[in-house]
């Protein structure tokens, strides 16, 4: 069966590859789309065309001959189309519509950092005699009667451009607007894997959702799903929001939304990202060499932000898929004030789709919701569950002046579950409840003081609550559990460009975190409440140096954390070195020390109805130490002729973990020990792009082991020790149609089995399971084939419909995600129950969005 599956997948990938090449090879004998011709010319002459895809997507002309010069090619394009092709400089070429030269003059504004048209730049003639803004193609138009004074072009964060009246003409000349302060992060590789993902010189990976390509299994721009395309970033339990970075647990990641620390990242208890894809525009991911501005993490960093510019016109959209409905709006109230709002809510209150039922079965298995069927009195019971979720996002943008940007942001996330049990034949019923919610908000101010210096400040609040009421219909016992987190903070950061080669960044961060945990039982009466508060003061500084020939880039810095409750100061150096060896080869060296004070733990598998078992706790520097990590990595990069190859080895050790934070399901389940884990690994990426086709293979090897001195044995494999992970995928764009297919395979994680023949022993009068050495066995290999497609239907000018189809686990492979053993006590009969947690089966999903 596995061999047949492999042959099928290989055939599909080969067919996709041959199909893309057939499209390429046939361009010399028939008309081709203008978009594909421009991409061929870009590759052939090492230039970049700036254009609006929607304006030229329907145009097809004959392909110029292979030996034609760039100058002749541009002349041919000017004569064969209704567009003008003009050189901006040696690299960038603008594409604009030809205009009538009788009554107006025009120009095109190009972003000097990206070479793309700039939308929303202010154009003012004289002393406000006439004003307008640039459109999506960067173009502005001024009536001839106003072309008599100087013209000012302004955009926040960019140097103001002053034009004289004789510089404008009816043929739409292009002008470059330069950033006032160069970005600290510079792109090294664009379109890494697919369009929208890039690799940066500081070691980070950046995801931009605008005009994003397509990944296997993707229906919408779920940023946490996109992040898992990167080697070393994955989810061991198949959820979207439970992300493991280089062998670390998911709570060891720092996830930020608009600078706010997020303690909840998922809907449907992890199966869906909590961040609305409509307004999430930019994601930056660090696996090592993290800049010192980031703290409170011993693994990865995922920094999420929304659009930071005021829309030039009203934009919005609404859509629905088989799980939820959503809508968003970008409203320009004035040239200096804008509003962004988004909302999303589950649609199972109106109808339950097969996708919702599959998700519910996946997430509620092995919980109090489904375990009722194992109860000896279950035949006398009726059970009903009611689940819903929503999120609301809001952002207010105010450009107080050309140097000041003030932003207010708000995000609310909510998940509600009601589980009602009713005794058959009686009117008696009991309802258990589970609520998980987050409310975050902040206000930021960015000030550009000069062309070389700017500051950013942020005041923020992040609140998280997990609340459960577990009722027993037979005993009337009620267990109330609550986990609350409140973080208040303030950040101020400054950037200074000493010159073109040295850039400095420094700042201060104050944070106060309070975490409370409540346990309340009515029969017998018991209440336990615990609350911890920790204040921290952090200062940090970083330096970027780039050599004149741009062959060497060094990002180094240091972060100093002072925790006043413990009177402890932790110094954390950070480093990333990017060194080009040749034009094609480069070396990357990264290292970091990091720490973390807030972590999650599991007390009992039945906590919070067994659905969301993890609760946040705060370090007390005793039985819950401050986590500390060290990591170093060395990588080799090759990038030439649309081939990208990257091999990187790393070593990471994390100290101060607790046994309760690891969720042991064996002899150490109720142990209270502190220890370490160590990960050694290699990550490999191979990516080839041919015009509109991109294919890639990624592979990761990890050896992840625990070390607990007080446990016996003290050294054994980590619960998430997945040794081998491989992904093979391809993505192809054909005009307005996108298609992606991919395989996700990894070896099974470890688990512990009872001792054969001596499974149950009596200790102090209590039966317990006698286990073999921990994590000696491994689950079967995980295998999943995903397919996705997207079509953009342009209904009219400014109105589009986007249709996405995703087929998850196309081969309906039944993957085992976890195995654990529990005691079953029935009167005087004691037995062991083996519980298996299974993955999603074949799950199709369809999304339709109308955008304007």
N, C-alpha and C positions, 0 to 999 in steps of 0.2 A: 504493500500500500504506500509506504513512504517513498519507494523508488518511483511509483507511478505519479505521486504528487510532485516529486522533484522534476520529473520529465515534463509534466504539465506546466509547472511554473517556468521552467527553462524555455519551453516552447512559447509561452506568452511573452516573456521578456525578449526573446529573439525576434518574434513577430513585430513587437513594438519597435525594436531597434531597426529592423529592415524597413518597416513602414516609414520611419522618419528619414532614413537614407534615401528611400525611393522618392520622397517629396523633394529632397535636396538635389538629387541627381537629375530630376526631370525639369529643373528650372531653366536649363539652357535651350529647351525645345518648345516651350510654351510660355504664356504669360504667367508671371508670379506676382504675389502680393507685394506692394511697395514696402510693407514692414519687413518682409523677409529679405528684399533686395538691400535695404539699408543695413540690416544686420550682416549680410555678406560683405558689403563695402566696409563696415566697421572693422570686421576681422581682417579683411584684405589690406586695408590702408592704415590700421591702428588709429582710427578716429572715432568720434562719438557724435551721433545726431541727436539734437534736442527737438522733440516733437510731441504732439498730443496724439496718443494712439487712436482715439476714437475718430479723429479727423481723417486719418489716412488708411484705416483698416479695410475699407471697401475698395480701395484703388489697386488695380493690377496693371502692370506694363511688362514689356519684354525685358529680360535681364541683359545688362550691358555685357560685352565680351570680357573674357578674363584678363586680357592684356591691356585694357583701356586704363589710362591714367586717372587719378582722382579728379583732376581739373576737368578732363573731358567727361567723366561720369557725372559731375555736378552740372555741366552744361547740358548733357543729355536729359537729366532729370528736370531741369528748369524748362526745357523745351517740351517735354513729354507729359508734364503734369500741370496742375493749376496752383502749384506751390513754388515758393522761392527757397533755394538752397544757398546759404551764404556762410562763408568762413567767419567765425568769431575770432579764433586764434588758430594755432597749429593743430589743436586737437578737436575743438568743438565746432560743430556746424549746425546752424539753426535752420529749422524748417517752418515756414509760415505761409499763410494764404496770401495770394496776390491780391492787392487792393487797388481800388480806383484812385488815381492820383489827382483828382480834381478838387475835392472839397475838404480833405482832411489829411493829416500826417500821422504817422504811427511809429512805434518802436517796440522792441521785444527786450524784456529784462531777463537776464540769465543769472542763476545762482553761481557765484564764483567758486563755491566749494564743491558743488556736485555737477555743474554743467547743465542742469535742468532748468526749464522755464520756472520763473517765480510767480506765484499767484498771490494777490493781495498786497503787493507793494503800492505805496501811496505815490501818486504823481500830481504835483502841484505846479501851476504856471504862475510866475510872479508872486504877488502878494495875495494869494488865494483868488486870483481872477478866474481860474478854472481848475477843477480838481477831478481826478478819477482814480481808479485802481486797476492794476493789471489783472487780466483774466487767467484762466487755467493754462493757456498756452504762453503766458508771459507777456502778451501783447497789450498795449494801451493805444488809444486813439484820441487825438486832439483836433478839434476843428481848426481849419486854416486861419480863421480870423483871430485866434488867440496865440498864434505862433509869432510872438513879437518880443517876448521876454525870456529870461532864463527859466529852465524847468528843473525842479527838485524831485529826485527819486529817493524815497525813504522806506526802510523796513527795519523793524526792531532787531538789534543785534548785528546790523550791517552798516557799513560806512555810507553816509549820504552821498549820492551822486548828483552833481550839478551839470546840467547840459545847457549849451547855448542854443538859441533858436535855429541857427543854421546847421546844427547837427542832426535835426530831424528832417525826414523826407517821406514822401508817400510810399517808398518801397520798403518800409519797416526795417530799418537798420537795428542790429542787436547791440545791447550794452550789457556789460558784466557788472554786477553788484557784489562787492567783496565783503566777507564777514568782518566785522569790526575787531573781533578777537578770534583767532584761529582755534578750531576745535581741538581739545586735548586728545580726542580719539580720532584716528585717521584710518580709513578703510584700506586693508591690504588686498583682500580678495572679495569682489562683488559676485553676487549670484552663486554663492556657495551652496551646493546641492540643488536649490531651486531659486528662482527670482525672489528677492526679498530677504534672503539670509546672506550675511556677509561676515567675514573674519577681519578683525581689527589688529592694528600693530601692537596694542596693549594686551593682546591675548584673549580678548573677549569675543563673543559671538553676538551679532546684532540681528534682530528680526524686525522688519518693517512690514506691517500688514497691508499697506496701500499697494495695489497692483501685485499682490503676492501670487506666487506660482501655485502649485497644488501638490500636496503630500498624500501618500496612500492612506485611505480611511478618513480623510478630512472632509467635513461638510461645511464648516464655517471656520473663521479665523480664530480658533481656540489657541491662545498663545502657549498654554501649558502643554497642549498636544504637539504643537510645532516644536517646542523646546526638546522633546524627546527624540527628534530626528538627529540630534547631535550625539556623537559617541561619548559615553561616560555619563549621560543624562538619561535615565530610564525609570520605569515603574515596575517593580518586581511583582506587584499584585494586580497589575493590569488597569489600575485606575489612572485618571488624568492628573489629579492633583497630588497624589502620593508619589513624589519624585525622589529618586535616590541618585545622588551625585557622587560618583567614584566610591561606591561602597558605603556611603553614609545613610543614616535614616532620614526620613522626610522632614522631621522637625529640626534637623541640623542645617537646613537651607534658610537663608534670609530671603524672604519674598517681600518686595516693596511695591506698593501702588501709589504713584504720585508722591513718593518719598515716605509714605506711611507704612509702618510695619504691619504685615498681615498675619494674623493668627489662625485664620480660616481661609482656605484657598479653593474649596470645592462646593458644588451643589450635588445633590443626590448622594451625599456622604462620600464624595470623592470621584464619582464617575464623570462629572462635568465640571469644567473650570468655572470658578465663581466670577470671572472677569468677562463682562459683556464684550463680545468680539467686535461690535460695531464702532465703539469709540476707543478701543485699545489700539494704539498705532505703533508703539515702539517698545521693544524688549531688549535688554542687554543682559547677557549671561556670562558669569565668570566661574571657572572651575578651579583656578589657581592664579597666583599673582594678583590677587584682588587689591584694587586701590584702597588706601587707608581710610577713605571716607566711609567705607562699609565695615560694619562690625556685627556683633551678636550672631555669629555663625561659625561653625567649624567645618562646613562643607561648601556648597555652592551659593551663588547669589543670583537672583532673578529680579531685575529692576524693570518694572512695567510702568509705562506712562501713556497718556492720551495725547491727542493733538494739542499743540501749544500755540496755534495761530487762530486768529479770528477769521471765520469763513467770509469770503467775499460775497457770497449769496446764500440764500436759504438752501440747506441740504438736509436730507433725511431719508428715512426708509422704514419699512416694516416687513416682517417675515415670519414664517412658521416652519417648524420641522416636526418630526414625530415625537418630540419630547417637550418642546416649549415654543412659545411665541415671543417675538421681540419687536421693539421699535426704537428709533433714535432720531434726534433732531439737532442740527447745528444752525443756530439762529444768530445772524449779525444784527444786533440792535442798533449799532452805529459803527463808524469807522474805528472807534476805540473800545467798543464794548461788545462782547459776544457771549453766547450761552450755548452750552452743550448739555443735552439730557438724553438718557437712555433708560430703558426698562425691559425686563424680561420676566416671564412667568411660566410655570408649568401648565400644560394644557390638559392634564389627565382629569381635571374636574369636569371637563366637557366630554372627553372620550379617552378611552385607554387603548393606545395603539399596541401592536405586538412588540414594538421597540421598548415602550414603557414597561410592559410586562417582563421582557427579558432583563431589563436593567433592574427592576424590582427583585426579580428572582435571584439575580447575581449579588446584589448588595445586602439582601435580607437573609440569605442563607446562613445557617449556623448562628442565628440570633434568637432572642426571645420571641421574635415575630413568627418564625417558622418552626421553632422547637416545640411549639404547643402540640404538634402532631405526635411527639414522642411521649406525651403525658398519658398515664394509664387512664385518665378520665377524659381524654380528648374527645371521645365519641359523644360525650354529653355537652360539648361546647361548640359554639359557633364563633368564628373570629373574623374580624373585618379590619383592614388597615386603610387609612386615609393619609396620603402624603402630598405635600405641595411645596413649591419653592418659588422665590422671586428675588430679584435684585434691582436696585435703582441707583443710577449714577448721575451726578450733576457737577458741572464745572462752569464757573463764571470767569471770563477772561476780560481784563481791563488793561489796556495799554495807556497808562497815564500820560506818557510822553514817548518820544522816540527812544528814550533811554530807560524807561521804566515799564516793567511788566508785572502786574499784580494778578494773582490767581487764587480762587477759592474752589476747593474740591470737596465732594461728599460722596460716600458710597455706603449703601445699606444692603446686606445679604441676609436672607432668611430661609431656613428649612424647617418645616413642621411635619411631624408624624403623630397621628393618633391611631392607637391599636385597641380595639374594643373586643372584649370577650363576653359572650352571653351564654348563660346556662339554658340548654334546650328545655322547653316546657315550663320554664319559670320566667319571671319578669326581671330577674336579677342580672345585672351587667356591670362590668368594670372597664374603665378606659385608662390605658397607659399612654403617656405622652413623652415625646422627645422633641426638643427645640434646639436648634443651633443657629446663632445669628452673629453678625458683626456689623458695627457701625464705626466708620472711620471718616475723618475730615481734617482739613488743614487749610492754611493760608500761606502763600509764598509771595516773595517780592524779589525780583531780579532787577539790578541797577547796573547799567553800563556807565562807568565813570569816565572812561577814556577809551581810546582805541586799544589800550594794553591792559586795562584793569576793569574787572566787573565783580559784583558780589551777588550771592543768592542767600536768602534766609527763608526759614520754614518753621511755622508753629503747627503742631499736629496733635491729634488724639486718636487712639485706636482702642476700641472696646470689643471684646469677644465674650460670648456666653454660650455654654452648653448646659442644658437643663433637662432632667429626665424624672418622670414619675412612673414607677413600676408597681402596679397593683396586682395582688393575688386574689382572684375571685373566690377561692375556696377558703382562705384563712383571713381575708380582709386586711392582710398586711400591706402597708404602703412604704415603699422606699423612695425617698426623694434625694436626688444627687444634682449638684450644681458645680460648675467650674467657670470662674469669671476671671478675665484679664483686662486690666486697664493700663494703657501706656500713654503718658503725656510727655511731650518732648519739644525741644527747640534746637534748630541747627542754623549756623551761619557759616558761609563758605566764601572764600575769595580766590580769584584767578588772576594771575599776573604774568604777562608775556614779557620777559626781559628782552628777548630778541626773537629772531626767526627760529632759533635752535634750542632755546631754554625757556621752559614754562613752569611756573610755580603754582601750587594750589595748597591752601591750608584752611583750617576751620576749627570750630568748637561745636560740641554736641552735648546737650544735657538731656538725660532721660530718667523718668521715674516710672517704674513698673510695679504694679500691685497684682498679685494673683491670690484668689480665694477659692477654697474647696469646701463643700458642704456635704455631709452625709446625715440624713434624718430618717429614722425608722419609727413607726407608730407602735408596733407590736413585736417584741417588747420595746418600750420607749428607749430610744438611743439617739443622741445628736453629737456630731463632731463637726467643728468648724475651725478652719485654719486659714490664716491670711499672712502673707509675707509681702514686704515692700522693699524695693532696692533702688537706690539712686546712684547714678553713675555720671561722672564728668569725663568727657573725652576731648582731647586735642589731637590733631593730626596734621601732617604736612606731606606733600609729595613733590617730586621734581621729574620733569620729562626733559630728556636731552635727545636731540636728533642731529646727527652729523650733517655737514654741508652737502655731502653727496647722497644723503638719505639712505645710506647703507646700514647705519646703526641707529637703533632707537632704544633708549633705556627709560623705563618707568620705575622709579623707586620711591619709597616713602616709609613713614613710621606712624604708628597709632599708639597713643598712651591712654589706657583706661584706668580711671580711679573709682573704686567702689567704696563709698564712705562708710557703709555699714560694716565692712570687713577691714577697713583701713588697708586695702590692698591695691597696688598699682601693677598693671600688666603692660609691658612694652611689646609691641608687635611690629616687627619689620616686614615690609612687603617689597617684592622685586619682580620685574619682568624685563627680559632682554630679548630684543629681536635683532638678529644680525644677518644681513644678506651676505652670502658667500659669493654668488654670481647673480646674474639677472634672473636666474631660474630657481636657485637653491637658497635656503635660509635656515638658520638655527633659531630655536626659541628656548629660553631658559627661564623658569619661574620658580619662585619660592615664597612662602608666607608662614607666619605664625598668627593664629586667630583664637578667639575665645567666645564662650557662650554661657549665659546665666539662666535663661529660660529654656526648659526642655519638657518633653512629654513622657508620661509613664502610664503603665497599665497595672492596676491593682488586681482586678478580677475580670475574667472573660465575659461575665454577665453585666459589667458596669454599663450604664447608659443603654439598657436594653440589649447589650451586646452588639449594637450597631456602630457606635462611635466610642470605642473603649478607651481611647487615649485622652488623658487630661493634662493640662499645662501645670507645671510646678516651677518654683523659683529656687535657685541655688541658695543654700544656707552656709555653704563653704565647710560643711561637716559631712553628714551622711549623703547630702546632695552637693558634690563639689562643683566648682566652676569647670566646665569642659574646656580643654585646651588642645589645639591641633597644630601639627607641623606637617608641611607638605613641600615637596620638591619635584620638579618635572623637567624633562629635557626632550625636545622634539626636533625633527627634521621636516622641512617643508619643500615641496617641489611644485612650481606653478608655471606652466608654459603651454602654449597652443591649446588652451582650454582643457588641459590635463591638470588636475590638482591631486597631489599625494601628500599625506601627512602621517608620520609615525611618531608617537609620543609615549615615553615611559614615565611613570610617576611612582612616588612612594609617599604614603600618608599614614600618620599615626595620630589617634585621638585618645586623650587621657581624661579620666574623670567621669566615664560613663557609669551608670548604675544598672544592676540586673533588672530592676523593675522597668527601666526605660526601654529594655530590649524586647519585652513581650515574650519571655520564655514560656513554652508550653510543655515542659518536661520536668525533671526532678528539681530544676532551679526556679520553678514558677513563683514560689513564695519566698525565695531567698532575698536577702538584702545585702548586696555586695557591691563594691566599686572596682572598676578595672579599666582596661584599655581595649582598643582594637587597632589592628594594623592592616593596611591594604597595600599590596604591590600589584602594579598592572601595566598593561600596554594598550594603547588605542591606535587604530589604523583607519584611514579614510582614503578611498580611491573614488574620484569624481571625474567624469568626462562629459563635456557639453558639446553638442553639435547643433548649432543654430537653435532650434526650438526644442531639442531633446536634451535631457540631462539624465544620466544614469550614474548610480553610485553604489558602492559597497562599503560598509563600515563593520569593524570587528573590535571587540574589547575582550581583554583577558584580565581577570581580577583574582587575586588570592587574598581573602579577607578572613582574618582569624582573631578570636577573642583571647584575652589574657586576664583572668581573675585569680588573684593569689589565694583568696579565702574559699574558693570553690574547688571541688575535686571531681574530675580533673580540672586543672586551671586553664588549660589551653585547648581550644576546640574551634571548629569553623563558625563563622558569624551566621546569624539567622538569615542574612541576605547575601550569603556568599554564592553568587552566581558566577562560575568560573569563565564561561564562554558565552558571548553574545554576538550575533551577526545579523545585519540587515542588508538586504539587496533590494534595490528599488529603481524605478524609472519614472520620469515625468515628461509629458509631451504636450506642447501647445500648438494648436492649429487654428489660427485666427481667434475666434471667440470661444473655441472649445479647448478644454484642458482635460488631460487624462493621466492618471497615476496608478501604478501597481507596485506592490512591495511585499516582501517576506520579512517577518520578524521571528527570529529563532534564538533560543538560549537554553543552556542546560538548566536542570532543575535545582532549586535551592535545597538546603539540607533540612532534615527533620529527624526526630528521635522516636525509636520504637520500643515497646515493652520487651522485657526479657522473656523469651519463649519458655513456657512451662512453669515459670515463677512470676507471672505477671502481677499478681496481687499479694501483698504482705500486710501484716497487721503491725502498726507502730503505735504504742501507747493506747491500744484499744481502738485505733482508727484505721480503716483499710486505706492503703495507698498503692499507687501503681509503681512497680519496680521497673525502672527504665535501663536500657543499654546506655553506653557512653553517649553523651549528647551529640546530636547532629552528625551521626555516622552514616545515615542513609540519605539518599537524594531523590527528589521527585523526578518523574519522567521529563524528558525534554519538552520545552514549550515551542509550539509552531503555529504561526498564524499568517494567512494570506489575506491582504486587504486590497481593495480596488476602489477608486473614486473617480468621479467625472464632474466637470463643471461647464456650464454653458451660459454665456452672457448674451441676452436677447435685448437689443437696442430698439425699444418700442417707438420712441420718438426722440427729438432733441431734448436732452436733459433727463429722460426717463428710461431706466433700464430694469430688466428683470434678470436676476441671477438664480440659476437652478443648479443645485448640487445633489449628487447621488453618491452615497458611500455604502460599500458592501464589506462589513467587518467579518472576519473569519469566514471567508468565502467557502472554504472546504469543510466548514462545520466541525473543525477539529476540537475534540473534548480535551482541554488542558486542565491538569490538576494544579491548583495554585497553593494549596496547603493541606497538610494532613496532621491531625492531632488526635490524642487519645484521652477519653474522660471516663470516670467511674459512673456506672449506672447501678443504683441501689433500689431494688424492687422488693419490698417486704424483707425477707431474709436472703434474697438472691442478689449477689454482687457480681457484676460483669463489667467488661470494658467495651466501650463503644468507640469505634474508629470513625472519625468525622473527616470527610473530604470536602474541600472548598473548590468548586469548579469555575472555570472561566465562562465568559460569554460564548454562546454558540453562534451560529450564523445570524447576523444582525444587520439588516438593511436600514438605512436612514435616508430620508429625503428632505431637502431644505429648499424653500422658495422665498426669495426676497425681492421686493420692489424698491428700487433706489431712485431718488430724484435730487 
